[in-house]
Amino acid sequence: MRSSRRHPLIVPVLLCALAVPAARPTDGMDGDGGPGTGLGPQVARLYEDAAKATRRYEDGRREAETQRSKALEYERRLDGQRRKIDAMQEDLGRIARAQYRDGGGLPLTARMLLADDPDELMRGQRAVSRANLAVDRAIGRHLRAEARLAAEEAKAQAAWQALEKRNVDLGKLKKKIESKLEAARSRLEGQADSSVAAGSCPGAVRLDQPDVPVGPSWMAPVETYELSASFGSGGSRWAHRHTGQDFAVPVGTPVRSVGAGRVLKVSCGGAFGIQVVIEHAGGYYTQYAHLAAVAVDQGDRVEPGQWIGQSGSTGNSTGPHLHFEVRVTPEMGSALDPVPWLSQHGVPL
């Protein structure tokens, strides 16, 4: 079984207990008055900012590698041009030395008077002149090519260095955003735990919805994840067997509805902490548990991919993750294995 989608998150395997039924429903507090007001959207925005910074950093890194490869290629070609020019200059040297040995130091008129065959001497002289001219022209061409290559190399080097500097700046920005995100996640988790402990569920805090591609009727409940505890697995934290599939994700990760439906229940407390249950066509229900925040209210209609809340670690949980169930009734005891169910709906995990 494939254990992740996109970039897997390095997080420990997390467990959640499902022995206690979910607690009482939301108290109806709206998004303007909930204890986590503002933190949920802030975390969601920081997630987006971090993702954008990461993409820009990766794009810049790839572009810098391309420019660096260009600079190295220009340097290699420059070395070739220089070797050719050195060879031609050596040829000119040999011609000059040969002329000197053959009396090249005498004026041409004197050599013609002393030659046994003046015509032969003139033909040789013309051949040497043509050879000199050809070598001079070739060297000129190669010098011009060398100048062009040097200019291209300089541009590639400058672009590479500028990109390297930009990537350093982007790396710093990325770390700054991630630091803010970590702090906001911690506050969101603390407020969610306080709400559950007090038995006062936070109301829906509406999130700016992502652009969902047209077409898919079903999708995974989170976009980037690591699969942890699976359906039917045993453990000391459960009364019987694990009744869902856990998705290990950091606190504040946007959780989305796997398909179209109606929000049947938003509640908090007990083993599941803050949870949402959605009713789908065909008699199926999906549960999203251990949330840190909710973005829907009971009775809302939701679409595939719509953000309905943010992951957390509320309730009986050892760490941040999403507990996801598929049921044939709204309550516990009717769960199906979510992995093959999602696969049948075109969503391999």
C-alpha positions in Angstrom: 0.0 0.0 0.0 1.3 3.4 -0.8 1.7 5.4 2.3 1.7 8.9 1.2 0.7 11.5 -1.3 2.8 14.3 -2.7 5.6 15.2 -0.2 5.3 12.9 2.9 5.5 14.5 6.3 8.0 13.1 8.7 5.9 12.6 11.8 5.6 9.7 14.3 2.9 7.1 14.0 0.0 8.4 16.1 -2.8 6.6 17.9 -6.3 7.6 18.8 -8.8 5.8 21.1 -12.3 5.2 19.9 -13.9 3.6 23.0 -16.0 6.6 24.1 -18.8 8.1 22.1 -18.5 11.7 20.9 -19.7 14.3 23.4 -22.4 16.9 23.2 -23.0 19.1 20.1 -21.7 22.5 19.4 -23.0 25.3 21.6 -23.7 27.4 18.6 -21.0 30.0 19.1 -20.3 31.8 15.9 -16.9 32.4 14.2 -16.7 35.9 15.6 -17.0 34.8 19.2 -15.2 31.5 19.3 -12.0 31.1 21.4 -10.0 30.3 18.3 -11.3 33.2 16.2 -8.6 34.4 13.8 -6.1 31.7 14.6 -7.6 29.1 12.3 -7.6 31.4 9.2 -4.1 32.7 10.3 -2.7 29.1 10.4 -4.3 28.3 7.0 -2.9 31.5 5.4 0.6 30.7 6.9 0.4 27.2 5.5 -0.3 28.7 2.0 2.5 31.3 2.5 4.9 28.5 3.5 3.9 26.4 0.5 4.3 29.4 -1.9 7.7 30.2 -0.4 8.8 26.6 -0.7 7.7 26.5 -4.4 9.5 29.8 -5.1 12.6 28.5 -3.3 12.5 25.2 -5.3 11.9 27.0 -8.6 14.8 29.4 -7.9 17.1 26.4 -6.9 16.3 24.6 -10.2 16.8 27.9 -12.2 20.1 28.5 -10.4 21.3 25.0 -11.3 20.4 25.6 -14.9 22.4 28.9 -14.9 25.3 27.2 -13.2 25.2 24.4 -15.8 25.2 27.0 -18.6 28.2 28.8 -17.0 30.1 25.5 -16.8 29.3 24.7 -20.4 30.5 28.1 -21.6 33.7 27.6 -19.6 34.2 24.2 -21.2 33.7 25.7 -24.7 36.0 28.6 -23.9 38.7 26.1 -23.0 38.2 24.4 -26.3 38.5 27.7 -28.2 41.7 28.6 -26.3 43.2 25.3 -27.2 42.4 25.9 -30.9 44.0 29.3 -30.8 47.1 28.0 -29.1 47.4 25.3 -31.8 47.1 28.0 -34.6 49.6 30.2 -33.0 52.0 27.2 -32.8 51.4 26.7 -36.5 52.3 30.3 -37.2 55.4 29.8 -35.2 56.4 26.8 -37.2 55.8 28.7 -40.5 58.0 31.6 -39.2 60.8 29.3 -38.1 60.7 27.5 -41.5 60.9 30.8 -43.4 63.9 31.8 -41.3 65.7 28.5 -41.9 64.9 28.8 -45.7 66.4 32.3 -45.8 63.3 34.2 -44.8 65.6 36.8 -43.3 66.8 38.0 -46.8 64.8 40.4 -48.8 62.6 38.7 -51.4 64.5 40.3 -54.3 67.8 39.0 -53.0 66.4 35.5 -52.6 65.0 35.6 -56.2 68.5 36.5 -57.6 70.1 33.7 -55.6 67.4 31.1 -56.3 68.0 28.4 -58.9 64.3 28.7 -59.9 62.8 32.1 -59.2 59.3 31.0 -60.3 59.4 28.1 -57.8 60.4 30.6 -55.1 57.5 32.9 -56.0 55.0 30.0 -55.9 56.3 29.0 -52.5 56.1 32.5 -51.3 52.5 32.9 -52.4 51.6 29.6 -50.7 53.2 30.7 -47.5 51.4 34.1 -47.6 48.1 32.3 -48.2 48.8 30.0 -45.3 49.6 33.0 -43.0 46.5 34.8 -44.1 44.3 31.7 -43.5 45.8 31.2 -40.0 45.3 34.9 -39.2 41.7 34.7 -40.3 41.0 31.6 -38.3 42.6 33.0 -35.2 40.4 36.2 -35.7 37.3 34.0 -35.9 38.2 32.1 -32.8 39.1 35.2 -30.9 35.7 36.7 -31.7 34.0 33.4 -30.7 36.0 33.4 -27.5 34.9 37.0 -26.8 31.2 36.0 -27.3 31.6 32.9 -25.1 33.3 35.0 -22.4 30.4 37.5 -22.5 27.8 34.6 -22.3 29.7 33.0 -19.5 29.8 36.3 -17.6 26.0 36.7 -18.0 25.4 33.1 -16.9 27.7 33.6 -13.9 26.0 36.8 -12.9 22.5 35.2 -13.2 23.7 32.2 -11.2 25.0 34.4 -8.4 21.9 36.6 -8.4 19.7 33.5 -8.1 21.9 32.1 -5.3 21.4 35.4 -3.4 17.7 35.3 -4.0 17.5 31.7 -2.7 19.3 32.7 0.4 16.8 35.4 1.0 13.9 33.0 0.2 15.4 30.5 2.6 15.3 33.1 5.4 11.7 34.1 4.5 10.7 30.4 4.5 12.2 29.9 8.0 10.5 33.0 9.3 7.1 31.9 7.9 7.6 28.4 9.4 8.5 29.9 12.7 5.3 32.0 12.7 3.3 28.9 11.6 4.7 26.8 14.5 3.8 29.5 17.0 0.2 29.9 15.6 -0.3 26.1 15.5 0.7 25.9 19.1 -1.8 28.6 20.1 -4.5 27.0 18.0 -3.9 23.6 19.7 -3.9 25.1 23.1 -7.2 26.9 22.6 -8.8 23.8 21.1 -7.7 21.7 24.1 -9.1 24.4 26.5 -12.4 24.4 24.6 -12.8 20.7 24.8 -11.8 20.6 28.5 -14.4 23.2 29.2 -17.0 21.4 27.1 -17.6 24.5 25.0 -17.0 23.8 21.3 -15.6 26.6 19.2 -18.0 27.8 16.5 -17.2 27.6 12.8 -14.4 29.9 11.7 -14.9 30.3 8.0 -11.7 29.7 5.9 -10.9 31.1 2.5 -11.6 28.1 0.3 -9.0 26.8 -2.1 -9.5 26.5 -5.8 -10.8 22.9 -6.2 -10.2 21.4 -9.7 -13.5 20.7 -11.6 -14.1 17.0 -12.1 -13.2 14.9 -9.1 -16.2 13.8 -7.1 -14.1 12.3 -4.3 -10.7 13.0 -2.8 -8.5 12.3 0.2 -9.4 14.2 3.4 -6.0 15.9 3.5 -3.7 16.8 0.7 -0.3 16.0 2.1 0.0 13.3 4.7 1.6 10.1 6.1 -0.7 7.2 6.8 -0.4 6.0 10.4 -2.8 3.7 12.3 -4.9 1.7 9.9 -8.4 0.3 10.1 -8.7 -2.8 12.2 -5.3 -2.5 13.9 -5.0 -3.3 17.6 -3.6 -1.2 20.4 -3.9 -0.5 24.1 -5.6 2.8 23.5 -8.7 1.2 21.8 -11.4 -0.9 23.4 -11.5 -3.3 20.5 -10.0 -2.4 17.1 -9.2 0.9 15.3 -12.3 1.9 13.4 -10.8 4.3 10.9 -7.7 5.4 9.1 -5.3 7.9 10.6 -3.6 10.6 8.5 -0.5 12.0 10.3 -0.4 15.8 9.7 0.6 18.8 11.7 -1.9 20.8 13.7 -3.8 23.3 11.6 -3.6 21.3 8.4 -6.8 22.1 6.3 -9.2 19.1 6.4 -11.5 18.7 3.4 -14.7 16.9 2.8 -14.0 13.8 0.7 -17.2 14.3 -1.3 -20.4 16.3 -1.6 -22.8 16.0 1.3 -24.5 17.7 4.3 -22.9 18.4 7.7 -24.8 16.1 10.1 -23.0 16.9 13.3 -20.3 19.1 14.8 -19.3 18.2 18.3 -16.5 18.1 20.8 -15.4 16.2 23.9 -14.8 12.5 24.6 -12.4 10.3 22.7 -12.9 12.1 19.4 -12.3 15.6 20.6 -13.6 18.1 18.1 -15.2 16.3 15.2 -17.4 16.7 12.1 -19.7 14.0 10.6 -20.9 14.4 7.0 -23.8 12.5 5.4 -23.2 11.5 1.7 -25.6 10.1 -0.9 -26.0 6.4 -1.0 -26.2 6.0 2.8 -22.6 6.7 3.7 -21.2 8.9 6.4 -17.7 10.2 7.0 -16.2 11.3 10.3 -13.3 13.7 10.8 -12.0 13.7 14.4 -9.4 15.2 16.7 -9.8 18.6 15.0 -8.4 21.8 16.3 -11.0 24.0 14.6 -14.1 23.7 12.4 -15.1 25.7 9.4 -18.7 24.4 9.0 -21.9 24.4 11.0 -24.4 21.6 11.4 -26.7 21.6 8.3 -24.2 23.1 5.9 -24.0 21.7 2.4 -20.4 20.9 1.4 -18.7 20.1 -1.9 -15.8 17.8 -2.6 -12.6 19.3 -1.5 -14.2 22.0 0.6 -12.3 22.8 3.8 -14.4 21.8 6.8 -11.9 22.2 9.6 -8.3 22.0 10.6 -6.5 19.0 12.1 -5.4 18.9 15.7 -4.9 16.5 18.6 -8.0 17.0 20.7 -9.6 14.1 22.5 -7.9 10.8 23.1 -4.9 11.3 20.9 -1.1 10.9 21.3 -0.2 13.6 18.7 -1.5 15.7 15.8 -3.4 13.7 13.2 -6.7 13.3 11.5 -8.9 10.3 12.4 -11.1 9.5 9.4 -13.9 7.1 9.3 -16.5 5.8 6.8 -19.7 4.5 8.3 -23.1 3.2 7.1 -24.8 5.0 10.1 -24.0 8.3 11.7 -22.8 6.6 14.9 -20.0 4.3 16.0 -20.1 0.6 15.3 -20.9 0.7 11.6 -17.4 1.6 10.3 -16.0 0.3 7.0 -12.3 0.2 6.0 -11.8 3.7 4.5 -8.9 2.8 2.3 -10.7 0.4 -0.1 -13.8 2.5 0.1 -11.9 5.6 -1.1 -10.1 3.4 -3.7 -13.5 2.3 -5.1 -14.4 6.0 -5.4 -11.2 6.7 -7.4 -9.0 7.9 -4.5 -5.9 5.7 -4.0 -4.0 6.4 -0.8 
